[in-house]
Amino acid sequence: MSGYESSNSRRNNRARDRQMARQGRRSAMATLAGQSGEVLRKRLTLPGGDGDWRGRVGLLARDLLWYATHSPKVWLAGAGILGVLFLIFLASHIFTGRIFPNVWAAGVYIGDLTVDEAAAVLETAWENQVHIRLADGNREWNVPPLELGLDIDGLKTAEAARNIGLSGVPMGYGIPPVVSVDYTTAQTYLLDLTASTDVPPRNGTFTWESDQLVGVPGTDGRMLDVPHTMEKLLTDPVTVVEMGRLDLEMAALPPEFPDPEPFLADATAITSQSFTLTGYDPFADQLVTWSTNRDVFTSWLEAGDNQLKLRDDTFATFMDAQNQSLNGDSALGERYLDPSLTRQRITDAINEKDSTVLLRIQYRPTEYEVERGDTGYRIARKTGIPFYLIEEANPGRDLGVLSPGDVIRIPSRDVTMPLEPIPNKRIVVNLDNQTMTAFENGQPVFNWLISSGLSQYPTSPGIYQVLSHEEVALGSSFTLCNVGGDCGQWEMYWFMGMYEVGPGLMNGFHGAVLLPNGTYLGGGSVGAPYTFGCVMSQNDNAKLLYDWADEGTVVEMVSTEYAPKSDLGRLVYQQANLSNGT
């Protein structure tokens, strides 16, 4: 009996074994669960007993990750959700006509916009944000594309961006912009740019090494090659826009006179002595002197066509500084040295080995604000500019109709002084007390009574100069004309022209005036207004003045309407006031 076991017994035994195994596993799992719960409670509990939210979040994340990677249902569900979101994303762009994300054109982001929106954004950025760098090595100029003749077709560019679909996801995609080039605009801009881009060549120059003057060979300049730069722009404008840069084509420009050696001796001779420039203001009768040191003067010089000449760049810096100094703190900047005239004067002096140069200080045009009671003629007398010249400076304007606050243009004072002024001679006429004083080197040489114009033919105050000499000049007036239109003429002795009342009609100095009837104007006497606008002296005095006054001699005619501008003019005017007890 011991060796035999029935089939039913064997089945019952196996069932008991399986049941006991299940109970053991349940017991083990319960123990593990208890232990895990205890560990989890320890992990999620701070020493003080409060919960650690960061630990909980971390644990939750790990659990979710474990379930996502070990449970097919979870990751399939996640993939399905992502697929649905992607389909919604596609549909939102396809059915709304939007450009897909991560798309750029001309450096402007246009993703997620409709075609029309993208076109508007591109065109706005083109006008306000996009710039092209024009480069020549380290030198750069930023220019808006429209000024360079580049224009974008925003709509076509946006349509091209729409057609690329998802190409911009995830790495991004740059759409070549659809651009056009206006040839005339581009060429005009580049031609205007040459003033900034071109580097002039340098002729042979000089420098001092200790006490030895040595020559410095000339160097090439650079010139913007507009045709080749245009060719580059027209050939590939899209690349220019995408890069935001156009490298300018430059050409070498050799110097005309690179060798300074033939002029070294002359340069040494002229720079070894002090060089003085004197500016003369004929209106203020003022001399302004500038001196240069050896190194500055040497920096002005360069080799020229068989002679030394001035370097434009270094001399221009000097000219700017002197013009600024002439006006001091004045914001008007009315006085200046003419660059071309000054350059020629100094060049002539250098080649004549003359160490002193006299330069003329000139005046710019100004504006005048009309005051109450002003008329065109009164403004002429206040400014010292003949009326017809003010008319010419204000074409199309009726100077007979003026209101306070109106602004009119006043020509340069230099219009009354066309000849080179003579600094050491000056004639001052006081129209108020009918006197004239002539000065030479600041000292009076003549002083006598004169007669100026009658009230209906007034002499114009202002600063003028002797323009001509005629021993006998002819004059006339409508008062000498008969009913038949024949006009008599008078003769003026020792006439010196001074200023034009109108084109071809000149007032000036003279002596006795012989009228057509054989009598003398004013009986030949002076001291009160008698003339038709000229300044008359007694005949013998007029001859003295005629022989003394060179053409170019400055004449300052002062009055209560026109205050003196020079120290000599103020001296004459003050002395007259003192003698009158005022």
C-alpha positions in Angstrom: 0.0 0.0 0.0 2.9 2.3 0.7 4.1 2.3 -2.9 0.9 3.1 -4.5 -1.0 6.4 -4.8 -4.2 6.8 -6.7 -4.7 9.3 -9.4 -7.2 11.2 -7.4 -4.8 11.6 -4.6 -2.2 12.9 -6.9 -4.5 15.5 -8.3 -5.6 16.6 -4.8 -2.0 16.9 -3.6 -1.1 19.1 -6.6 -4.0 21.4 -5.9 -2.9 21.8 -2.3 0.6 22.7 -3.4 -0.7 25.4 -5.7 -2.9 26.9 -3.1 -0.1 26.9 -0.6 2.2 28.7 -3.1 -0.4 31.3 -3.8 -0.8 32.0 -0.1 3.0 32.3 0.2 3.3 34.8 -2.6 0.4 36.8 -1.1 2.1 36.9 2.2 5.4 38.0 0.7 3.7 40.6 -1.4 1.9 41.9 1.7 5.2 42.1 3.5 6.8 43.9 0.6 3.9 46.3 0.3 4.1 47.1 4.0 7.8 47.7 3.7 7.4 49.8 0.6 4.8 51.9 2.2 7.0 52.5 5.2 9.9 53.5 2.9 7.6 55.7 0.9 6.3 57.4 4.0 9.9 58.0 5.1 10.8 59.4 1.7 7.9 61.8 1.6 8.1 62.9 5.2 10.5 65.7 6.4 12.3 65.4 9.7 9.7 67.7 11.2 6.9 65.6 9.9 5.9 68.0 7.0 5.5 66.6 3.4 8.2 67.4 0.8 6.3 68.4 -2.3 9.4 68.2 -4.5 9.9 64.6 -3.5 6.3 63.8 -4.3 6.5 65.4 -7.7 9.7 63.5 -8.5 8.2 60.2 -7.4 5.1 60.9 -9.4 7.1 61.6 -12.4 9.1 58.4 -12.0 5.9 56.4 -11.6 4.4 58.0 -14.7 7.6 57.2 -16.7 7.6 53.6 -15.5 4.0 53.1 -16.5 4.6 54.8 -19.9 7.5 52.6 -20.7 6.1 49.3 -19.2 2.5 49.7 -20.3 1.9 49.6 -24.0 -1.6 51.0 -23.5 -0.2 54.1 -21.9 2.4 54.9 -24.6 0.0 54.1 -27.4 -2.5 56.5 -25.8 0.2 59.2 -25.6 1.2 58.7 -29.2 -2.4 58.9 -30.2 -2.8 62.2 -28.4 0.3 63.6 -30.0 -1.0 62.5 -33.4 -4.3 64.2 -32.9 -2.6 67.4 -31.8 -0.3 67.3 -34.8 -3.3 66.8 -37.1 -5.0 69.7 -35.4 -1.8 71.8 -35.9 -1.7 70.8 -39.6 -5.4 71.6 -40.1 -5.1 75.0 -38.4 -2.4 76.1 -40.8 -3.8 74.4 -43.9 -7.4 75.6 -43.6 -6.4 79.1 -42.4 -3.8 79.6 -45.1 -1.0 80.2 -42.6 2.7 79.7 -43.2 4.2 76.9 -41.1 6.5 77.8 -38.2 10.2 78.5 -38.2 10.2 80.3 -41.6 12.3 83.5 -42.3 12.7 85.8 -45.3 15.2 88.7 -45.5 16.0 88.2 -41.9 12.3 88.7 -40.9 10.3 86.0 -39.1 7.1 85.2 -41.0 6.1 81.8 -39.5 2.5 81.3 -38.3 1.2 84.3 -40.4 -1.2 84.3 -43.3 0.2 85.1 -46.7 -1.2 88.7 -46.6 0.0 89.2 -43.1 3.5 88.0 -44.0 3.6 90.3 -47.1 2.7 93.3 -44.9 5.3 92.4 -42.3 8.0 92.0 -44.9 7.2 95.3 -46.6 7.1 97.2 -43.3 10.4 95.7 -42.2 11.8 96.5 -45.6 11.1 100.2 -45.2 12.0 100.5 -41.5 14.3 97.7 -40.3 16.2 96.0 -43.1 19.6 97.6 -44.0 22.3 96.7 -46.4 26.0 97.1 -45.3 28.1 98.5 -48.1 31.7 97.4 -47.2 35.2 98.2 -48.2 37.4 96.2 -45.9 36.9 97.7 -42.4 34.9 100.6 -43.7 31.1 100.2 -43.8 28.1 102.3 -44.7 24.5 101.2 -43.7 21.8 102.0 -46.3 18.1 101.2 -46.4 17.5 98.9 -49.4 15.0 101.2 -51.0 17.7 103.9 -51.3 19.9 101.4 -53.0 17.2 100.6 -55.5 16.3 97.3 -54.0 12.6 96.5 -53.6 10.9 93.4 -52.2 7.8 91.7 -53.6 6.3 90.9 -50.2 3.3 88.9 -51.7 5.4 86.6 -53.9 7.9 86.0 -51.1 5.1 85.1 -48.7 3.5 82.8 -51.2 6.9 81.0 -51.7 7.1 80.7 -47.9 3.6 79.1 -47.8 4.5 76.6 -50.4 7.5 75.1 -48.6 5.1 73.4 -46.1 6.8 71.9 -43.1 10.4 72.3 -44.3 11.1 74.8 -41.5 10.3 72.2 -38.8 12.4 71.8 -36.7 15.6 73.4 -38.0 14.2 76.5 -39.6 14.1 77.6 -43.2 15.1 80.8 -45.0 13.1 81.8 -48.0 15.0 83.6 -50.8 13.2 87.0 -51.0 11.8 88.0 -54.3 13.6 91.4 -55.0 14.1 93.7 -57.9 16.7 96.4 -58.6 16.0 99.9 -59.9 19.1 100.6 -62.0 18.8 104.4 -61.9 18.2 104.6 -58.2 21.1 102.2 -57.4 23.5 104.0 -59.7 22.6 107.5 -58.4 23.1 106.3 -54.8 26.5 104.8 -55.5 27.7 107.9 -57.4 26.7 110.1 -54.5 28.5 107.7 -52.2 31.8 108.3 -53.9 32.2 111.5 -51.8 32.5 109.2 -48.7 34.1 106.1 -50.2 36.8 107.6 -52.3 40.3 108.0 -50.8 42.3 110.5 -52.7 45.9 109.6 -53.6 48.7 111.3 -51.9 51.3 113.0 -53.8 54.9 113.1 -52.6 55.1 114.9 -49.2 57.7 115.9 -46.7 58.5 115.3 -43.1 61.2 116.4 -40.6 63.5 113.8 -39.1 65.3 115.7 -36.4 66.6 118.8 -38.3 66.6 117.1 -41.7 63.7 117.5 -44.1 63.1 114.3 -46.1 60.7 113.4 -48.9 57.9 110.8 -48.5 56.9 109.1 -51.7 53.2 109.3 -52.8 50.7 106.6 -52.2 47.7 105.3 -54.2 44.2 106.3 -53.4 41.0 104.3 -53.7 38.1 105.0 -56.0 34.6 103.4 -56.0 34.2 101.4 -59.2 30.5 102.1 -59.8 30.0 100.0 -63.0 31.5 96.9 -61.4 29.7 97.4 -58.1 26.4 97.8 -60.1 27.2 94.6 -62.0 27.6 92.7 -58.8 24.3 94.1 -57.4 22.4 93.3 -60.5 23.8 89.8 -60.9 22.7 88.5 -57.5 20.5 90.9 -55.6 19.0 88.1 -53.6 22.3 87.1 -52.0 23.0 90.8 -51.2 19.7 90.9 -49.3 20.2 87.6 -47.6 23.7 88.4 -46.5 22.7 92.0 -45.8 26.0 93.1 -47.3 27.4 94.3 -50.6 31.2 94.4 -51.0 32.1 97.5 -53.0 34.4 97.2 -55.9 37.2 99.7 -55.5 39.9 100.7 -58.0 43.4 102.0 -57.2 44.0 105.7 -58.0 47.7 106.5 -58.4 49.0 109.9 -57.4 49.9 112.5 -60.1 53.2 113.5 -58.6 54.5 110.7 -56.4 58.2 111.9 -56.3 58.9 114.7 -53.8 62.7 114.8 -54.4 62.7 117.5 -57.1 61.0 119.9 -54.6 63.0 119.0 -51.5 65.3 122.1 -51.7 62.4 124.5 -52.1 60.4 122.9 -49.4 63.4 123.1 -47.0 63.9 126.8 -47.7 60.3 127.8 -47.2 59.6 125.6 -44.1 62.9 126.6 -42.3 61.4 130.1 -41.7 58.3 131.2 -39.8 55.2 131.5 -42.0 52.6 134.1 -41.1 49.0 134.5 -42.4 47.2 137.7 -41.9 43.5 138.1 -42.5 42.0 141.5 -43.2 38.4 142.4 -42.6 37.8 145.6 -44.6 34.4 146.3 -42.9 35.7 146.2 -39.4 39.2 147.4 -40.5 40.6 144.5 -38.5 43.7 142.4 -38.9 43.8 138.8 -37.6 47.1 137.0 -37.6 47.8 133.3 -37.5 51.3 131.7 -37.2 52.1 128.1 -37.9 55.0 126.0 -36.6 57.4 124.2 -38.8 55.8 120.8 -38.6 52.2 122.1 -39.3 53.4 124.1 -42.3 55.4 121.2 -43.6 52.3 119.0 -43.4 50.5 121.4 -45.9 53.0 120.8 -48.7 53.1 118.3 -51.5 54.7 117.8 -54.9 52.8 119.4 -57.7 53.1 120.3 -61.4 56.6 121.7 -61.5 56.0 123.4 -58.1 55.0 122.9 -54.6 51.3 123.0 -53.8 49.0 122.7 -50.8 47.6 119.4 -49.6 43.8 119.7 -49.6 43.2 117.4 -46.7 45.6 118.9 -44.1 45.0 122.5 -45.2 41.2 122.1 -45.1 41.6 121.2 -41.4 43.5 124.5 -40.8 40.9 126.4 -42.8 38.0 125.0 -40.7 39.7 126.0 -37.5 40.4 129.5 -38.7 36.9 130.1 -40.0 35.6 129.0 -36.6 38.0 131.3 -34.7 36.9 134.3 -36.9 33.3 134.2 -35.5 34.2 133.5 -31.8 31.0 132.6 -29.9 28.7 134.0 -32.7 26.2 131.4 -33.9 25.8 133.3 -37.2 29.2 132.2 -38.6 29.1 135.2 -40.9 32.8 135.7 -41.5 35.0 133.3 -43.4 38.1 132.8 -45.5 37.3 131.8 -49.1 39.0 128.3 -49.5 40.0 128.6 -53.1 41.2 132.2 -52.9 43.2 131.5 -49.7 44.7 128.3 -51.2 45.8 130.2 -54.3 47.3 133.1 -52.2 49.3 130.7 -50.1 50.5 128.6 -53.0 51.7 131.7 -54.8 53.6 132.8 -51.6 55.2 129.4 -51.2 56.5 129.4 -54.7 57.7 133.0 -54.5 59.4 132.0 -51.2 57.4 134.7 -49.4 56.8 133.9 -45.7 53.8 136.3 -45.2 50.4 136.2 -46.8 47.6 138.7 -46.7 44.1 137.1 -46.9 40.7 138.8 -47.2 38.1 138.0 -44.6 34.7 137.7 -46.4 31.1 137.7 -45.3 28.2 135.3 -46.0 24.6 136.5 -46.9 22.3 137.1 -43.9 18.6 137.6 -43.2 16.9 140.6 -41.8 13.7 140.6 -39.8 11.4 143.5 -40.6 10.7 146.0 -37.8 7.8 148.4 -37.4 8.3 151.4 -39.7 10.8 149.6 -42.0 10.6 150.1 -45.8 12.8 148.6 -48.4 14.8 151.8 -48.7 15.1 152.2 -45.0 16.4 148.6 -44.7 19.0 149.4 -47.4 20.2 152.4 -45.4 20.3 150.4 -42.2 22.3 147.5 -43.7 24.5 149.6 -45.9 23.5 147.6 -49.0 22.1 149.5 -52.0 18.4 148.9 -52.5 18.6 147.4 -55.9 20.9 144.7 -54.6 18.5 143.8 -51.9 15.8 143.6 -54.6 17.9 141.2 -56.6 18.4 139.0 -53.5 14.6 138.7 -53.1 13.3 138.0 -56.6 9.5 138.1 -56.9 9.0 139.9 -53.7 7.5 143.4 -53.4 9.7 145.2 -50.9 7.2 148.0 -50.9 4.8 145.8 -48.9 6.5 144.7 -45.7 5.1 143.7 -42.2 6.9 143.4 -38.9 8.3 139.9 -38.5 8.8 139.4 -42.2 12.2 138.0 -43.1 14.1 139.1 -46.2 17.5 138.0 -47.6 20.4 140.4 -47.4 23.3 139.8 -49.8 26.8 139.5 -48.6 28.5 142.7 -47.6 31.2 141.9 -50.1 28.9 143.0 -53.0 29.8 146.6 -52.2 33.5 145.8 -52.2 34.4 144.0 -55.5 38.1 145.0 -55.6 40.9 143.9 -53.3 40.8 146.2 -50.3 43.8 148.3 -49.3 44.3 147.8 -45.5 46.4 150.9 -44.8 44.0 153.6 -46.3 40.5 154.4 -45.2 38.1 157.3 -45.9 35.4 158.1 -43.3 32.5 160.3 -44.3 30.1 161.5 -41.6 26.8 162.2 -43.4 25.3 163.8 -40.3 27.8 166.7 -40.0 28.9 166.7 -43.7 32.6 166.0 -43.0 35.3 163.7 -44.5 38.5 162.4 -42.9 41.1 160.3 -44.8 43.4 158.0 -42.8 46.7 156.4 -43.8 48.2 153.8 -41.4 45.7 154.9 -38.8 46.7 158.6 -39.0 44.5 161.4 -40.5 45.9 162.9 -43.7 42.9 165.0 -44.9 39.9 166.4 -43.2 37.4 168.8 -44.7 33.7 169.6 -45.3 31.8 167.9 -48.0 28.3 168.0 -49.5 26.2 164.8 -49.8 23.0 164.2 -51.6 19.8 166.1 -51.2 16.9 164.5 -49.2 15.2 163.5 -52.5 18.5 162.1 -53.8 20.2 160.8 -50.6 23.7 159.4 -50.4 23.6 155.8 -49.2 25.4 155.1 -45.9 27.5 151.9 -45.8 31.0 150.6 -46.5 32.2 150.9 -50.1 35.5 151.4 -51.9 37.0 153.6 -54.6 36.3 151.8 -57.8 37.4 154.1 -60.6 39.1 157.4 -61.4 38.0 159.9 -64.1 39.3 163.4 -64.3 36.0 164.6 -65.8 32.9 162.6 -65.6 29.4 163.4 -67.0 26.2 163.2 -65.1 22.5 164.1 -65.6 19.1 164.0 -64.0 15.6 164.0 -65.2 15.3 167.6 -63.8 17.6 168.7 -66.7 15.4 167.2 -69.4 13.1 169.4 -71.5 9.7 168.6 -72.8 11.3 167.2 -76.0 13.2 164.6 -74.0 16.6 166.2 -74.4 18.6 166.2 -71.2 21.4 168.4 -70.3 24.6 167.0 -68.7 26.8 168.4 -66.0 30.6 167.9 -65.6 32.1 166.5 -62.4 35.8 167.1 -61.9 38.1 164.5 -60.2 35.4 161.9 -60.1 36.1 158.6 -58.2 33.3 156.0 -58.5 32.2 154.4 -55.2 28.9 152.4 -55.5 26.1 151.8 -58.0 22.7 153.2 -57.2 21.5 151.0 -59.9 23.1 149.0 -62.8 25.3 151.5 -64.6 24.5 154.5 -62.4 27.3 155.3 -60.0 27.7 157.7 -57.1 31.2 158.7 -56.0 33.5 161.5 -54.9 34.1 164.5 -57.0 35.0 168.2 -57.0 33.2 171.1 -58.6 30.2 170.4 -60.7 29.7 172.6 -63.8 26.0 172.7 -64.7 24.7 172.9 -68.3 23.8 176.6 -67.7 27.5 177.4 -66.9 27.1 177.8 -63.1 28.5 175.6 -60.4 26.4 173.4 -58.2 25.9 175.1 -54.8 28.1 177.9 -56.1 31.1 175.7 -55.5 30.5 175.8 -51.7 30.3 172.7 -49.4 29.1 171.9 -45.9 25.4 171.1 -46.7 23.6 168.6 -48.9 23.6 169.9 -52.5 24.3 166.8 -54.8 22.2 164.2 -56.6 23.8 161.5 -54.4 27.5 161.9 -54.7 30.0 163.3 -52.2 31.3 166.6 -53.3 34.5 168.4 -52.0 35.9 171.7 -52.9 37.7 171.3 -56.2 41.3 171.6 -54.9 40.6 169.2 -52.1 38.9 166.8 -54.5 42.1 166.8 -56.5 44.2 165.9 -53.4 41.8 163.0 -52.6 41.8 161.9 -56.3 45.6 161.6 -56.3 45.9 159.9 -52.9 43.1 157.3 -53.0 44.0 154.2 -54.8 41.4 152.0 -56.3 40.3 149.6 -53.6 40.6 152.2 -50.8 37.8 151.5 -48.3 35.1 154.2 -47.8 33.0 154.1 -44.6 30.0 156.4 -44.7 28.3 156.7 -41.3 25.2 158.3 -40.0 22.5 158.0 -37.4 21.0 155.3 -39.7 24.3 153.3 -40.1 26.6 153.1 -37.1 30.3 153.0 -37.6 31.8 149.5 -38.0 35.5 150.3 -37.5 37.6 152.0 -34.8 38.4 154.8 -37.2 34.7 155.3 -38.1 33.8 155.3 -34.4 36.6 157.9 -33.7 35.3 160.3 -36.4 31.7 159.9 -35.2 32.5 160.4 -31.5 34.5 163.5 -32.2 31.6 164.9 -34.2 29.3 164.2 -31.3 31.7 165.9 -28.9 32.0 169.0 -31.0 28.2 169.2 -31.1 28.0 168.8 -27.4 26.1 165.5 -27.5 
